[in-house]
Amino acid sequence: MTLQQYAETVYFPNIKTKKSPSTYKGYFNLYSKQIQPRIGGLRLSTCTTANMQRILYRIDEQEELSHQSFLNEDIDFDGEQLNVVRTVWHREVIDTKTEHRAATVHLLPNVVTELRKHREANPGTKWVFEGPRVFPLDLATLGSKRIKEALKGTGVEWHGFHAFRRGLGTRLYNNGTPLDLVGKILRHGSESEVTLKHYIEVEDKTKAAALQSLPRKIKKAK
């Protein structure tokens, strides 16, 4: 059995029963575009770690990874919002993973100010954060290098974009933002279970406030 046969007759059918349709679609699309063309007739019985490392290295050698990337035209400065319409993977511009990912992100005024400054400093670029090859910067590199560097001496540590989004979800929820609205801000759509399970840590003060509000709610009910 080849590695391709195993992936398509065993692995993906199994994953399909355990993951949401959108997650499965994302996995299979990435496999079809990036891995399948490279594994050829590689047999499962003779496949080694070195084989897989070489395949991953070839993928990494291509253009840098940037998931959601934005053209300058995607920013509405007057409306203070960003229109998310695409995902970029190794020079391939594809639709976002789900319809909820293709959404409008409202921008804080200070973010709009900084984006204006960035546009003025880079007038000839097509992408908002453009790399040397006239293509979006790798957001992972942006985080590990530039953001970490900017945070030096502030006492704040950078733990990646997932941790950043989780921190945002936690802050919003514990400040009283309804769960469904937190999910929409994070572009999870109506999947509040995903938001609560992976992006929110309920703080003790929130639990205490909920319990303290109980007597007041009982009085109103009477």
C-alpha positions as CSV (number, residue, x, y, z in Angstrom):
1,M,0.0,0.0,0.0
2,T,1.3,3.5,-0.9
3,L,1.2,6.4,1.5
4,Q,-1.3,8.1,-0.8
5,Q,-3.6,5.0,-0.7
6,Y,-3.4,4.9,3.1
7,A,-4.2,8.6,3.4
8,E,-7.2,8.5,1.1
9,T,-8.7,5.1,2.1
10,V,-7.9,4.9,5.8
11,Y,-6.7,8.2,7.3
12,F,-9.2,10.7,5.8
13,P,-12.3,8.4,6.1
14,N,-11.4,8.0,9.8
15,I,-10.9,11.8,10.3
16,K,-14.1,12.6,8.5
17,T,-16.1,10.8,11.3
18,K,-14.3,12.7,14.1
19,K,-13.9,16.3,12.8
20,S,-16.4,19.0,11.7
21,P,-17.1,19.2,8.0
22,S,-15.2,22.5,7.7
23,T,-12.1,21.2,9.6
24,Y,-12.1,18.0,7.5
25,K,-12.4,20.1,4.3
26,G,-9.5,22.2,5.4
27,Y,-7.3,19.2,6.1
28,F,-8.1,17.5,2.8
29,N,-7.6,20.6,0.8
30,L,-4.2,21.2,2.3
31,Y,-3.3,17.5,1.7
32,S,-4.5,17.6,-1.9
33,K,-2.6,20.9,-2.7
34,Q,0.6,20.4,-0.8
35,I,1.3,16.8,0.1
36,Q,-0.4,14.5,-2.4
37,P,1.7,15.8,-5.4
38,R,4.9,15.1,-3.4
39,I,4.4,11.6,-2.1
40,G,4.0,9.9,-5.5
41,G,4.5,6.1,-5.2
42,L,6.1,6.2,-1.7
43,R,5.2,3.0,0.0
44,L,3.8,3.0,3.5
45,S,6.0,0.1,4.6
46,T,9.2,1.8,3.6
47,C,8.3,5.4,4.5
48,T,10.7,6.9,7.1
49,T,10.9,10.0,9.2
50,A,13.6,11.3,6.9
51,N,11.2,10.9,3.9
52,M,8.6,13.0,5.6
53,Q,11.1,15.6,6.7
54,R,12.2,16.1,3.2
55,I,8.6,16.5,2.0
56,L,7.9,19.1,4.7
57,Y,11.2,20.8,3.9
58,R,10.2,21.2,0.3
59,I,6.9,22.6,1.2
60,D,8.6,25.1,3.6
61,E,11.1,26.1,0.9
62,Q,8.2,27.6,-1.2
63,E,6.7,31.0,-0.6
64,E,6.0,31.8,3.1
65,L,2.8,30.8,4.8
66,S,0.3,33.5,5.5
67,H,-3.2,32.4,6.4
68,Q,-5.6,35.3,6.3
69,S,-3.9,38.1,4.3
70,F,-5.2,41.4,3.3
71,L,-4.9,43.7,0.3
72,N,-4.8,47.4,1.0
73,E,-8.2,47.7,-0.6
74,D,-9.7,45.4,2.1
75,I,-9.3,48.2,4.7
76,D,-12.2,50.6,5.1
77,F,-10.6,53.5,6.9
78,D,-13.7,55.6,7.1
79,G,-15.8,52.7,8.4
80,E,-13.0,51.5,10.7
81,Q,-13.3,47.9,9.5
82,L,-11.4,45.2,7.7
83,N,-13.0,42.9,5.1
84,V,-11.8,39.3,5.4
85,V,-12.3,37.6,2.0
86,R,-9.4,35.2,1.4
87,T,-6.8,32.8,2.8
88,V,-3.3,32.6,1.3
89,W,-1.3,29.4,1.4
90,H,2.0,29.2,-0.5
91,R,1.1,31.7,-3.2
92,E,-2.4,30.1,-3.5
93,V,-5.2,32.5,-2.9
94,I,-8.3,30.5,-1.8
95,D,-11.6,31.0,-0.1
96,T,-11.7,31.2,3.7
97,K,-12.1,28.0,5.6
98,T,-15.8,28.7,6.5
99,E,-18.3,31.4,5.7
100,H,-17.9,32.7,9.2
101,R,-14.2,33.4,8.5
102,A,-15.2,35.6,5.6
103,A,-16.5,38.4,7.7
104,T,-16.0,42.1,8.6
105,V,-13.6,42.8,11.5
106,H,-14.3,46.1,13.3
107,L,-11.1,48.0,14.0
108,L,-10.3,50.1,17.1
109,P,-9.4,53.7,16.4
110,N,-5.8,53.3,17.4
111,V,-5.4,50.3,15.1
112,V,-6.9,52.4,12.2
113,T,-4.3,55.2,13.0
114,E,-1.4,52.7,12.9
115,L,-2.6,51.2,9.7
116,R,-2.9,54.6,8.1
117,K,0.7,55.3,9.1
118,H,1.8,51.9,7.7
119,R,0.0,52.7,4.4
120,E,1.7,56.1,4.1
121,A,5.1,54.5,4.9
122,N,4.6,51.8,2.2
123,P,2.7,53.5,-0.7
124,G,3.7,51.1,-3.4
125,T,2.6,47.9,-1.9
126,K,-0.3,45.7,-2.9
127,W,-0.7,43.7,0.4
128,V,-1.1,45.3,3.8
129,F,1.9,43.5,5.2
130,E,4.0,42.7,2.1
131,G,7.2,40.7,2.0
132,P,10.2,41.1,-0.3
133,R,8.7,38.9,-3.0
134,V,5.6,41.1,-3.4
135,F,3.6,38.6,-1.4
136,P,2.2,38.6,2.1
137,L,4.6,38.3,5.0
138,D,4.6,35.0,7.0
139,L,2.4,35.8,10.0
140,A,4.1,33.2,12.1
141,T,7.5,35.0,11.4
142,L,5.8,38.3,12.1
143,G,4.8,37.1,15.5
144,S,8.0,35.3,16.5
145,K,10.3,38.0,15.4
146,R,8.7,41.4,15.1
147,I,6.0,41.2,17.8
148,K,8.4,39.6,20.3
149,E,10.9,42.3,19.5
150,A,8.4,45.1,20.0
151,L,7.4,43.7,23.4
152,K,10.9,43.5,24.8
153,G,11.1,45.3,28.1
154,T,7.3,45.7,28.5
155,G,6.9,42.6,30.7
156,V,4.5,41.1,28.2
157,E,5.3,37.8,26.6
158,W,4.2,36.7,23.1
159,H,2.8,33.1,22.9
160,G,1.4,33.1,19.4
161,F,-1.7,34.1,17.6
162,H,-3.9,31.4,19.1
163,A,-3.0,32.5,22.6
164,F,-3.6,36.1,21.5
165,R,-7.1,35.2,20.3
166,R,-7.8,33.1,23.4
167,G,-6.8,36.1,25.6
168,L,-9.1,38.4,23.6
169,G,-12.0,35.9,24.0
170,T,-11.3,35.6,27.7
171,R,-11.1,39.3,28.3
172,L,-14.3,40.0,26.3
173,Y,-16.3,37.3,28.1
174,N,-15.2,38.2,31.6
175,N,-15.9,41.9,30.9
176,G,-19.6,40.9,30.3
177,T,-19.7,40.3,26.6
178,P,-22.3,37.6,25.7
179,L,-20.8,34.3,24.6
180,D,-22.5,34.4,21.2
181,L,-21.1,37.9,20.5
182,V,-17.6,36.7,21.6
183,G,-17.8,33.9,19.1
184,K,-18.8,36.3,16.3
185,I,-16.0,38.7,17.1
186,L,-13.6,35.7,16.9
187,R,-15.4,34.7,13.7
188,H,-16.7,31.4,15.0
189,G,-20.2,32.1,13.8
190,S,-22.8,30.5,16.0
191,E,-20.4,27.7,17.3
192,S,-20.4,29.0,20.9
193,E,-19.3,25.5,22.0
194,V,-16.0,26.0,20.2
195,T,-15.6,29.5,21.7
196,L,-16.2,28.4,25.2
197,K,-14.2,25.2,25.0
198,H,-11.0,26.6,23.3
199,Y,-11.0,30.4,23.6
200,I,-12.4,31.4,27.0
201,E,-11.1,30.9,30.5
202,V,-13.9,31.8,33.0
203,E,-12.3,33.8,35.8
204,D,-13.1,33.4,39.5
205,K,-14.5,37.0,39.6
206,T,-17.0,36.1,36.9
207,K,-18.1,33.0,38.7
208,A,-18.5,35.0,42.0
209,A,-20.4,37.8,40.2
210,A,-22.8,35.3,38.7
211,L,-23.5,33.7,42.1
212,Q,-23.9,37.2,43.8
213,S,-26.5,38.1,41.1
214,L,-28.7,35.1,42.0
215,P,-30.5,36.6,45.0
216,R,-31.4,39.7,43.0
217,K,-32.8,37.7,40.2
218,I,-34.9,35.6,42.6
219,K,-36.3,38.8,44.2
220,K,-37.2,40.1,40.7
221,A,-38.9,36.8,39.9
222,K,-41.1,37.1,43.0
